Amino acid sequence: MHILGYFFAIIIGLVMGLIGGGGSILSVPVFAYLFEIDAITATALSLFVVGITSSVGSVSFIRQGHVQFSTALQFGLPSVLGILFSRRVVLPHLPPYIINRWGITITKEMFILLLFAILMLISAIKMIQKKERPRGRRFEQSNYTLLASQGLLVGIVTGFIGAGGGFLIVPALVMLVGVSMKQAVGTSLFIISVNSLIGFISSLDKITVDWQFLLGFTALSIFGILIGVTFAKRIDSKKLKPLFGWVVLTMGLIIIIKELLLN
């Protein structure tokens, strides 16, 4: 199972490089099920992997001038507040049992994994759909409040379940700010990298980290994203995204079935 987990480390980076996101949605299930790490630690480790891998992936976009730092700041500051709220306030104060009555038992770990599975289903549906995102009018003043609100929401989601939130960030940048898709992907990777690393650092006093394992896993993920970025120039990501969406949808359903029916 560990060998399969390390294989998925490469897949996580590969997908992020090919379609500009999405691969991080696999990291928490890989840590939780293949390496048998508890859900709280799994979300924290996922934040580290996502943060470092996204940083590497965003370098080429920065060099090409496809990262809008002012927009990243407007979106990112509320995101950081959301992340700190989730990691420092919400998660530490969740009770051991979310539901424990009427013959229904849902533990804290089950609750986190079920929420993650729901996010996987939403993300999968968005990847499967082939709709073009309508591009908003550039820098409408009225959209800044919406952008900050979306940033706060993404931060809360990122901090709580350890996913980058790219499937929320990219459409927000395209529709609310009016940037091009390439700029949205580049800016999204930059935001994800900063948010995820801050989320991980804020959790260090709550978890025990096996640095040798984590750095090895992250190195494989970086290897994957470098391959993905190289092949992204030759492969149409629009064709890959729905296929990966079906994989994520299947995995999300498996998690729900396992947590609700097999535990």
Residue pairs with C-beta under 8 A, 6 or more apart in sequence:
1 34
1 35
2 34
2 35
4 34
5 30
5 31
5 34
5 35
5 217
6 216
6 217
6 220
8 26
8 30
8 34
9 30
9 49
9 217
9 218
9 220
9 221
9 224
10 220
10 221
10 223
10 224
10 227
11 23
11 26
11 224
12 23
12 24
12 26
12 27
12 30
12 49
12 53
12 221
12 224
13 23
13 53
13 220
13 221
13 222
13 223
13 224
13 225
13 226
13 227
13 228
14 23
14 224
14 225
14 227
14 228
15 22
15 23
15 26
15 224
15 228
15 244
16 22
16 23
16 24
16 53
16 54
16 57
16 189
16 224
16 225
16 228
17 57
17 224
17 225
17 226
17 227
17 228
17 229
17 230
17 231
17 232
18 228
18 231
18 232
18 235
18 237
18 240
19 127
19 232
19 237
19 240
19 241
19 244
20 57
20 166
20 170
20 185
20 188
20 189
20 237
21 164
21 166
21 167
21 170
21 185
21 188
21 189
21 192
22 123
22 127
22 166
22 167
22 241
22 244
22 248
23 53
23 221
23 224
23 225
24 46
24 49
24 50
24 53
24 54
24 163
24 164
24 166
24 192
25 119
25 120
25 123
25 163
25 248
26 248
26 251
27 42
27 45
27 46
27 49
27 50
27 162
27 163
28 39
28 42
28 43
28 46
28 113
28 116
28 161
28 162
28 163
29 113
29 116
29 251
29 255
31 37
31 41
31 42
31 45
31 46
32 38
32 39
32 42
32 113
33 258
35 213
37 45
38 109
39 108
39 109
39 112
39 113
40 91
40 108
40 109
40 112
40 206
40 207
41 207
41 208
42 162
43 112
43 116
43 160
43 161
43 162
44 87
44 162
44 199
44 200
44 203
44 206
44 207
44 209
45 162
45 200
45 209
45 214
45 217
46 162
46 163
47 158
47 162
47 196
47 197
47 199
47 200
47 203
48 196
48 197
48 200
48 214
48 218
49 214
49 217
49 218
49 221
50 162
50 163
50 164
50 192
50 193
50 196
51 192
51 193
51 194
51 195
51 196
51 197
51 199
51 200
52 193
52 197
52 218
52 221
52 222
53 218
53 221
53 222
53 224
53 225
54 164
54 189
54 190
54 192
54 193
54 196
55 193
55 197
56 222
56 225
56 226
57 189
57 225
57 228
57 229
58 67
58 186
58 189
58 190
58 193
60 229
61 67
61 182
61 185
61 186
61 187
61 189
61 190
62 186
62 190
64 186
66 182
66 183
66 185
66 186
66 187
67 183
67 186
67 187
67 189
67 190
68 173
68 177
68 179
68 183
68 187
69 190
71 147
71 173
71 177
71 179
71 187
72 187
72 190
72 191
72 194
74 144
74 147
74 148
74 151
75 147
75 148
75 150
75 151
75 154
75 169
75 172
75 173
75 187
75 191
76 151
76 191
76 194
76 195
77 148
77 151
78 148
78 149
78 151
78 152
78 155
79 151
79 152
79 154
79 155
79 158
79 191
79 195
80 155
80 194
80 195
80 198
81 152
81 155
82 151
82 152
82 153
82 154
82 155
82 156
82 157
82 158
82 159
83 155
83 156
83 158
83 159
83 195
83 198
83 199
83 202
84 155
84 159
84 198
84 199
84 202
85 155
85 156
85 159
86 155
86 156
86 157
86 158
86 159
86 160
86 199
87 159
87 160
87 199
87 202
87 203
87 206
88 202
90 156
90 159
90 160
91 159
91 160
91 206
92 206
94 108
94 111
95 108
96 107
96 108
97 105
97 106
97 107
97 108
98 106
98 107
98 108
98 110
98 111
99 105
99 106
100 106
106 114
110 259
110 263
112 160
112 161
113 255
113 259
114 255
114 256
114 259
114 260
115 160
115 161
116 161
116 162
116 163
116 255
117 252
117 253
117 255
117 256
117 259
118 252
118 256
119 157
119 161
119 163
120 248
120 249
120 251
120 252
120 255
121 249
121 252
121 253
122 167
123 167
123 245
123 248
124 245
124 246
124 248
124 249
124 252
125 245
125 249
126 167
126 171
126 245
127 167
127 241
127 242
127 244
127 245
127 248
128 242
128 245
128 246
128 249
129 242
130 238
130 242
133 170
133 171
133 174
133 175
133 181
134 174
134 175
135 174
135 175
135 178
135 180
136 143
136 174
136 175
136 176
136 177
136 178
137 178
138 177
138 178
138 179
139 177
139 178
140 176
140 178
143 176
143 177
146 172
146 176
147 172
147 176
147 177
150 168
150 169
150 172
150 176
151 172
153 168
154 165
154 168
154 169
154 172
154 195
155 195
157 163
157 165
157 168
158 164
158 165
158 192
158 195
158 196
158 199
159 199
159 202
162 199
164 192
164 195
164 196
165 192
165 195
166 188
166 189
166 192
169 184
169 187
169 188
169 191
169 192
170 181
170 184
170 185
170 188
171 184
173 179
173 183
173 184
173 187
173 188
174 180
174 181
174 184
179 187
